Amino acid sequence: MSNSFIIKLVNFLWFQTIWWLVVLYQSTFLVLVLGLLIAWLVYSPLRKSDGKIMIAVLLLGTVVDSLLMLTGVFSFERGAWFSGGASHWIVPIWLVCLWAALGGSIQHSLSVFANKPWLAMIGGAVFAPLSYFGGKKFGAVNFGYSPLITLFILTLVWGVVFPVCFLLAKKLSAHDEQD
């Protein structure tokens, strides 16, 4: 097994661990989730660019999901926010952390989509809505519209957002010398 494969596998397991923790428990294990995010930044072979990409994807995703929440595409139970309802203008912190984890996967377990915008568009349009529907099934999110309309909206949004994540990653990592 190559070192590259092991890093991709560890990154995939890292992301899946974070996904399951936040979807099943939202902010309950927030300290553990934050620890996992920091651990990736410490041990990543591409820590400098991963850090920049994680922040960029976190900001992009927080804005996108907050807009989807504000337009009623989805909502969260009262108390879903870390402080018990600190803001209804921005998605809960656990979802913000999930976006950071997505950013940490861009150069690793999701690298198959890099430099392939059409593949990223299709992958985002197909797999990301499944993640939201999985979150709904486990009670992490509620939909404001019918499942079909929600699927349509998420497919359109993610067909754009996912390739944009890779464009951001390419721009942010272009001049990095990795530690």
Buried (B, 14 or more C-beta within 10 A) or exposed (E): EEEEEEBBEBBBEBBEBBBEBBBEBBBEBBEEBBEBBEEBBEEBEBBBBBBBBBBBBBBBBBBBBBEBBEEEBBBBEEEBBBEEEEEBEBBBBBBBBBBBBBBBBBBBBBBEBBEEBEBBBBBBBEEBBEBBBBBBEEEBBEBBBEEEEBBEBBBEBBBEBBBBBBEBBBEBBEEBEEE
